[in-house]
Amino acid sequence: MTFRTILIADDDTGLIKVLEKAFIEKDFKVYTADNGIDTLKQFYDFKPKIILMDIDMPDKDGWEVLKQIRHENRLIPILIMTGKYLKEVDAIKSFNDGATLFIRKTLSYKEIIASVESLFKLTYSPEEIFSFGQFTLNMSSPSLFTNNEEFPLTDREAQLLCLLIKNMNQTVETKNILNSVWGNDSQSNNQMLRNVIAKLNKWFEKFGEIHIKSVYGKGYLLKNL
């Protein structure tokens, strides 16, 4: 799987073709969409690492798409393209809703690509590979490997494991996990955390070396058995 993946969403097919060609030349795997509904479908199907999206699209506009994606993933960089004058109140609301950066369509395509590449380098490192026990976590896939077996992970499962690995044999407070991975420590997210822990432990039990231990009233720790 190519690590540098981008979803370009715009109803201007001419602009999409220009940007697609330019990003491919920069070694990106490119997915495209020309309306809001297809943007969401491409996001769910291909899990791109970065999104470059126009505000004015048919079916669902960029504001609606932004909110829905942020409900699922609060970490992916979303660069909003706009050809219109953006009022301060709209810009503030957009950042509050999860926009990472605004790009004017008046910029040259080279400037747009440079903005994306700069943000990508700040956000991701393809070198984020962690070994623990007999397992290897690859954050760029994301996947968990052991004994020639691969376990595909969701972004949140990978983020959770990464957090626990970085604090190996130390308790990470539940509140910190929820705020780091889910964005808030609501009861519903706490239940999702417990479900993810159970799922990961089921994989680990197959090999018997690693376990995520629940520390009552505190949090969780990743440990060698």
C-alpha positions in Angstrom: 0.0 0.0 0.0 1.3 3.5 -0.9 1.7 5.6 2.2 1.2 8.9 0.4 -2.5 8.8 -0.4 -4.7 11.8 -1.1 -8.4 12.3 -1.9 -9.1 15.3 -4.2 -12.8 16.4 -4.2 -14.0 19.1 -6.5 -16.8 19.5 -9.1 -14.3 21.2 -11.5 -13.1 18.2 -13.4 -10.5 20.2 -15.2 -8.8 21.2 -11.9 -9.0 17.6 -10.7 -7.2 16.3 -13.8 -4.4 18.9 -13.4 -4.0 18.2 -9.7 -4.3 14.4 -10.1 -1.5 14.4 -12.7 0.7 16.7 -10.5 0.3 14.6 -7.3 0.9 11.3 -9.1 4.2 12.8 -10.3 5.0 13.5 -6.6 4.5 9.8 -5.8 1.0 10.2 -4.3 -1.7 7.6 -4.8 -4.7 9.8 -5.8 -8.4 9.2 -5.4 -10.9 11.7 -6.8 -14.5 12.7 -6.3 -16.7 15.4 -8.0 -19.6 15.6 -5.4 -20.1 15.3 -1.7 -21.6 11.8 -1.6 -18.8 10.3 -3.7 -16.3 12.1 -1.5 -17.6 10.3 1.6 -17.7 7.0 -0.3 -14.0 7.4 -1.3 -13.1 8.4 2.2 -14.7 5.3 3.7 -13.5 2.9 1.0 -9.9 4.0 0.6 -9.0 5.8 3.9 -6.7 8.4 2.3 -4.1 10.1 4.5 -5.1 13.6 3.5 -8.1 15.3 1.8 -8.1 18.3 -0.5 -11.7 19.4 -0.8 -13.7 22.2 -2.5 -16.5 23.8 -0.5 -19.0 24.1 -3.3 -20.0 20.6 -4.5 -23.3 19.1 -5.5 -25.3 16.5 -3.4 -23.5 17.4 -0.2 -21.4 20.6 0.1 -18.0 20.7 1.7 -19.3 21.9 5.1 -21.5 18.8 5.4 -18.8 16.4 4.3 -16.3 18.0 6.7 -18.6 17.5 9.7 -19.3 13.9 8.8 -15.7 13.0 8.3 -14.7 14.7 11.5 -17.3 12.6 13.3 -15.4 9.5 12.1 -11.8 10.7 12.1 -10.6 13.8 13.9 -6.9 13.4 12.8 -6.9 13.3 9.0 -5.7 16.7 7.6 -8.5 18.3 5.6 -7.5 21.2 3.4 -10.5 23.3 2.2 -10.3 24.9 -1.2 -12.4 27.9 -1.9 -12.7 30.4 -4.8 -15.0 32.7 -2.8 -14.4 35.4 -0.3 -14.5 33.7 3.1 -15.8 35.8 6.0 -14.0 35.7 9.3 -17.0 34.2 11.0 -17.2 31.4 8.4 -13.5 30.7 8.7 -13.7 30.5 12.5 -16.7 28.2 12.3 -14.9 26.0 9.8 -11.8 25.6 11.9 -14.1 24.8 14.9 -15.8 22.1 12.7 -12.4 20.6 11.9 -10.9 22.3 8.9 -7.1 22.0 9.0 -6.2 24.7 6.4 -7.8 26.9 3.8 -6.4 27.2 0.3 -7.4 29.8 -2.3 -8.1 28.5 -5.8 -6.2 31.6 -7.0 -3.0 29.8 -6.0 -1.1 28.0 -8.7 -1.3 24.3 -8.6 2.4 24.2 -7.6 1.6 26.2 -4.5 -1.4 24.0 -3.7 0.8 20.9 -4.0 3.6 22.5 -1.9 1.0 23.3 0.9 -0.3 19.7 0.9 3.3 18.2 0.9 4.3 20.5 3.8 1.3 19.6 5.9 1.8 15.9 5.0 5.4 15.9 6.3 4.3 17.6 9.5 1.5 15.1 10.1 2.8 11.7 9.0 6.0 9.7 9.2 6.2 6.6 7.1 8.9 5.4 9.4 6.4 4.9 12.3 6.9 1.2 12.7 6.9 -0.2 16.2 8.1 -3.7 17.4 6.8 -5.2 20.7 7.0 -8.8 21.7 6.8 -10.7 18.5 4.5 -8.1 16.9 5.1 -5.2 14.6 2.7 -2.3 14.3 2.9 -0.4 10.9 1.1 2.9 11.3 1.2 3.7 7.6 -1.0 0.7 6.7 -2.2 0.5 9.5 -1.6 -3.2 10.3 -0.3 -5.5 12.9 2.1 -8.3 11.8 3.4 -11.4 13.5 4.5 -14.9 12.3 3.8 -13.9 8.6 0.2 -13.0 9.6 -1.3 -9.6 9.1 -4.2 -8.1 11.0 -5.6 -5.0 9.4 -6.4 -2.2 11.9 -8.7 0.7 11.9 -7.1 4.1 12.4 -8.3 4.3 16.0 -7.1 0.8 16.8 -3.7 1.7 15.5 -3.6 5.0 17.4 -4.6 3.2 20.6 -1.9 0.6 20.2 0.7 3.3 19.3 -0.1 5.2 22.5 0.2 2.0 24.6 3.4 0.9 22.9 5.0 4.3 23.6 4.1 3.7 27.3 4.9 0.0 27.4 4.5 -1.5 30.9 3.1 1.8 32.2 -0.6 2.6 32.9 -2.2 5.1 30.5 -5.2 6.8 32.1 -8.5 6.0 30.4 -9.3 9.7 30.1 -6.0 10.4 28.3 -6.7 7.5 25.9 -10.2 8.7 25.1 -9.2 12.3 24.5 -6.2 11.3 22.4 -7.9 8.7 20.2 -11.6 9.6 20.2 -11.5 13.3 21.0 -13.6 13.2 24.2 -14.1 11.0 27.2 -17.8 10.3 26.8 -19.4 7.1 28.1 -20.2 5.9 24.6 -16.5 6.3 23.6 -15.5 4.6 26.7 -17.6 1.6 25.7 -15.9 1.6 22.2 -12.5 1.7 23.9 -13.4 -1.4 25.9 -14.6 -3.1 22.7 -11.4 -2.3 20.9 -9.3 -3.6 23.9 -11.2 -6.9 23.9 -10.7 -7.2 20.1 -7.0 -6.6 20.4 -6.5 -8.9 23.3 -8.3 -11.7 21.4 -5.6 -11.4 18.7 -2.8 -11.3 21.3 -4.1 -14.3 23.2 -3.5 -16.4 20.1 0.2 -16.0 20.6 0.4 -15.6 24.4 3.1 -13.0 24.7 1.3 -9.7 24.9 -1.7 -8.5 26.8 -3.5 -5.2 27.4 -4.3 -5.1 31.1 -7.1 -3.1 32.6 -6.0 -1.3 35.7 -9.2 -0.8 37.8 -10.1 2.9 38.2 -7.1 4.1 36.3 -6.6 2.9 32.7 -4.8 0.3 30.6 -1.2 -0.9 30.1 0.4 -3.0 27.5 2.7 -5.7 28.9 4.6 -8.8 28.1 3.2 -11.9 29.8 
